[in-house]
Amino acid sequence: MKRLFLTLVFAISSLTIQAQEKLTWHTNIDEAIAISKKENKPLFLFFTGSDWCGWCIRLQKEVFKTPEFETWAKEKVVLVELDFPRRTPQSDALKIQNNQLQQFFQVRGYPTVWFAKPGAPIDGKTSFEQLGTTGYLAGGPKAWLDVANKMIANFVPYTADEQKAAKKEAKKKKA
């Protein structure tokens, strides 16, 4: 009986730990940029049609929801979902933000993933260094991550001065 109880406690605690380790997909680009600069990681911008795009759903199922991808993403990138749904309601501010980023990155189809490094604002707008782009690739997480790793290899970490400036900027926005 005691052994059964301990087994149950262990199983429940391991499930709880796994649930806590799920990925965070940001939808606010400003928040994601602040995290990118703080953690010294590139942005992973996922342009998707979550409720209608079959290839987007397939990419998520075959790659983004796998343990290999989750481990890689936590270590390597800041995830941003830029959704263009047909049935799911969105705020006007989110629609505007996503449309502006779609235009900036010249996204023509879904799914599209851009890897980018946020730069210093120019005329009040954030600039981005484009590191590479991809979409759906057959072959599962290994094939997809091999391509992604080649793109993020172009990421040049922020200098200490850039990180200090980003922290100051974040404090200004909070005030």
Beta strands, then each sheet from edge to edge (+ up, - down):
strand 1: 43-48
strand 2: 78-83
strand 3: 112-118
strand 4: 128-134
sheet 1: 2+ 1+ 3- 4+
end
